[in-house]
Amino acid sequence: MEAIILFHSTNYAIWAQDLLKKNNITCKTIPVPRDLSSDCGYCVRTSPEDSNSAEELLKENDVEYDRVVVR
């Protein structure tokens, strides 16, 4: 399983990856799977176990994201 964090902007995806890595949350910027969205070209993948911590961190730092999909 994986958690995919979707963004409306590539800049937010890159910002999010940097922030998560600095806070020891394993993640990777990947192309958005087309079955999830076509808004932005990139998303951040992390583990389902880290997805809640990642969301909290993004909210605390005003990093806008669309949604998190666990699959």
Backbone as numpy.savetxt, mean C-alpha at the origin, in Angstrom:
# Nx Ny Nz CAx CAy CAz Cx Cy Cz
-1.32 -15.69 0.83 -2.15 -14.50 0.83 -1.28 -13.25 0.83
-1.89 -12.17 0.39 -1.20 -10.89 0.35 -2.19 -9.77 0.60
-1.68 -8.64 1.06 -2.50 -7.43 1.22 -1.99 -6.42 0.20
-2.90 -5.88 -0.59 -2.57 -4.91 -1.62 -3.17 -3.57 -1.19
-2.32 -2.55 -1.08 -2.78 -1.20 -0.74 -2.82 -0.40 -2.03
-4.02 0.07 -2.37 -4.23 0.80 -3.62 -4.22 2.30 -3.37
-3.68 3.05 -4.32 -3.55 4.50 -4.22 -4.12 5.16 -5.47
-4.42 6.46 -5.35 -4.89 7.23 -6.51 -3.72 7.87 -7.25
-2.53 7.81 -6.64 -1.37 8.47 -7.22 -0.12 7.62 -7.01
0.72 7.59 -8.01 1.99 6.88 -7.90 2.86 7.49 -6.80
2.80 8.81 -6.65 3.59 9.47 -5.61 3.23 8.95 -4.22
1.94 8.74 -3.96 1.53 8.22 -2.67 2.00 6.78 -2.48
2.01 6.00 -3.53 2.48 4.61 -3.43 3.96 4.58 -3.05
4.75 5.43 -3.66 6.18 5.48 -3.37 6.42 6.02 -1.96
5.68 7.07 -1.59 5.78 7.63 -0.25 5.43 6.57 0.79
4.36 5.83 0.54 3.91 4.79 1.46 4.98 3.71 1.63
5.56 3.26 0.53 6.58 2.23 0.62 7.75 2.71 1.48
8.21 3.92 1.26 9.32 4.45 2.05 8.97 4.51 3.53
7.78 5.00 3.84 7.33 5.12 5.22 7.22 3.75 5.89
6.62 2.79 5.21 6.46 1.46 5.78 7.80 0.79 6.02
8.71 0.89 5.06 10.03 0.28 5.23 10.79 0.91 6.39
10.69 2.24 6.55 11.36 2.91 7.66 10.81 2.46 9.01
9.60 1.93 9.00 8.96 1.45 10.22 8.93 -0.07 10.30
9.86 -0.68 9.58 10.07 -2.14 9.63 8.87 -2.99 9.22
8.07 -2.47 8.28 6.97 -3.25 7.70 7.44 -3.69 6.32
7.55 -4.98 6.14 8.01 -5.53 4.86 6.97 -5.24 3.79
7.42 -4.64 2.69 6.49 -4.30 1.61 7.27 -4.13 0.31
6.52 -4.03 -0.77 7.13 -3.85 -2.09 6.14 -3.11 -2.99
6.64 -2.17 -3.77 5.82 -1.48 -4.76 5.74 -2.38 -5.99
4.53 -2.63 -6.45 4.30 -3.50 -7.61 3.28 -2.85 -8.54
3.21 -3.27 -9.79 2.13 -2.79 -10.66 0.78 -3.25 -10.12
-0.22 -2.41 -10.25 -1.56 -2.76 -9.77 -2.12 -3.90 -10.60
-2.56 -4.96 -9.95 -3.24 -6.02 -10.70 -4.50 -5.44 -11.37
-4.66 -5.65 -12.63 -5.78 -5.04 -13.39 -7.15 -5.48 -12.91
-7.22 -6.61 -12.21 -8.52 -7.02 -11.69 -8.92 -6.21 -10.46
-8.00 -5.39 -9.94 -8.31 -4.57 -8.76 -8.62 -3.12 -9.10
-7.86 -2.53 -10.04 -8.06 -1.11 -10.35 -7.26 -0.73 -11.58
-7.67 0.38 -12.16 -6.89 0.94 -13.27 -6.55 2.40 -13.01
-6.81 2.89 -11.77 -6.56 4.30 -11.43 -5.09 4.67 -11.48
-4.30 3.99 -10.72 -2.88 4.31 -10.59 -2.08 3.09 -11.03
-0.91 3.29 -11.53 -0.12 2.18 -12.04 0.57 1.34 -10.99
0.69 1.85 -9.75 1.42 1.13 -8.72 0.65 1.02 -7.43
0.95 -0.05 -6.71 0.36 -0.28 -5.39 1.46 -0.83 -4.49
1.14 -1.03 -3.24 2.11 -1.59 -2.30 1.58 -2.93 -1.80
2.44 -3.93 -1.86 2.07 -5.26 -1.39 2.76 -5.50 -0.05
1.99 -6.03 0.90 2.54 -6.42 2.19 1.82 -7.69 2.64
2.17 -8.17 3.79 1.51 -9.38 4.29 0.19 -9.02 4.96
-0.77 -9.92 4.97 -2.04 -9.65 5.66 -1.82 -9.34 7.14
-0.81 -9.96 7.74 -0.52 -9.73 9.15 -0.06 -8.29 9.42
0.57 -7.67 8.43 1.06 -6.30 8.58 0.09 -5.24 8.07
-1.02 -5.66 7.48 -1.90 -4.69 6.82 -2.54 -3.70 7.79
-2.94 -4.14 8.98 -3.54 -3.20 9.94 -2.52 -2.18 10.42
-1.33 -2.63 10.73 -0.26 -1.71 11.15 0.07 -0.73 10.03
0.10 -1.22 8.81 0.39 -0.37 7.66 -0.68 0.70 7.50
-1.94 0.31 7.60 -3.03 1.29 7.48 -2.95 2.36 8.56
-2.71 1.96 9.79 -2.60 2.92 10.89 -1.46 3.90 10.64
-0.33 3.39 10.20 0.83 4.23 9.93 0.55 5.22 8.80
-0.11 4.76 7.74 -0.45 5.65 6.63 -1.40 6.75 7.09
-2.39 6.40 7.89 -3.34 7.40 8.40 -2.64 8.42 9.29
-1.77 7.94 10.18 -1.05 8.83 11.09 -0.17 9.83 10.35
0.30 9.44 9.17 1.21 10.29 8.40 0.54 10.95 7.20
-0.79 10.93 7.17 -1.58 11.57 6.11 -1.21 11.12 4.70
-0.92 9.84 4.57 -0.66 9.27 3.24 -2.00 8.75 2.73
-2.53 9.39 1.71 -3.84 9.01 1.17 -3.75 7.70 0.39
-4.71 6.83 0.66 -4.80 5.56 -0.08 -6.26 5.28 -0.36
-6.50 4.45 -1.34 -7.86 4.13 -1.75 -8.45 3.06 -0.85
-7.80 1.89 -0.82 -8.30 0.78 -0.01 -7.24 -0.30 0.10
-7.50 -1.24 1.00 -6.62 -2.39 1.17 -7.41 -3.64 0.80
-6.84 -4.46 -0.06 -7.48 -5.69 -0.50 -6.61 -6.86 -0.03
-7.20 -7.74 0.75 -6.49 -8.94 1.19 -6.99 -10.08 0.33
-6.05 -10.77 -0.30 -6.43 -11.89 -1.18 -5.43 -12.99 -1.12
